[in-house]
Amino acid sequence: MFARTELFLVPLSAHGGELRVLVRRDQATDKQVLPYTVLKPQSFQRGHQEACLRDILSGCNSGEVDAWLSSPRCRDRIVDCFDRDLLFESAQSVAIVRGIALPEEFAMEAKGTWISPRVLFSQDSLLSEDCKLFLREALNLVPGWVRHTTFAFELLPSVFSIQDLRLLVSLLAGQDIDPGNFHRRLKRLDILRPLVSGQRVHRWEFAWSRAEALKEEGLIP
């Protein structure tokens, strides 16, 4: 039986005060689709993923893209694997779907169109039905990613404020975050590194070496 395996990426960004998804237009169907590539037999999935990301970010500084791809800020999220039977029994298609957090510095230069999930799921949406399914599955996992992984920090600039972080976590988790409780949680987790010394610190960076602390307690109080 012939099997076609496709790797779909769900590039997510949090610019403009809302969560957005990068989509492209399929010239053959005139539908919007998520970035994807067809995997060759007996090939490494990660290599195809990196090639797809490089294509998305081809308009960005190549040195900065190289540094990001090799950094802890570029951690793919395995969403799900779908078996989809096509029209004929002799053909089968497998879709591997991964959610990718694109940081602010790359989002605006990415190839494609950033659209909010609300628009993509609307009645007038041009997003293909398969990609709607993949996107819905990915978004269902975002609150869990925010609590127990580095996902929120992958979306943020490398240097940020506590308010930037709290507002992003609130957006992604879909709930209000009390500032006082959030600050106390961050202090207990000890996952942030101040960029200046003094009584009041306004700019921070994530201590990637301490990322494991998120798995146990979680980021949200």
Beta strands, then each sheet from edge to edge (+ up, - down):
strand 1: 2-13
strand 2: 20-25
strand 3: 32-33
strand 4: 36-38
strand 5: 77-85
strand 6: 91-101
strand 7: 113-115
strand 8: 192-194
strand 9: 204-206
sheet 1: 3+ 2- 1+ 4-
sheet 2: 3+ 2- 1+ 6+ 5-
sheet 3: 3+ 2- 7+
sheet 4: 8+ 9-
end
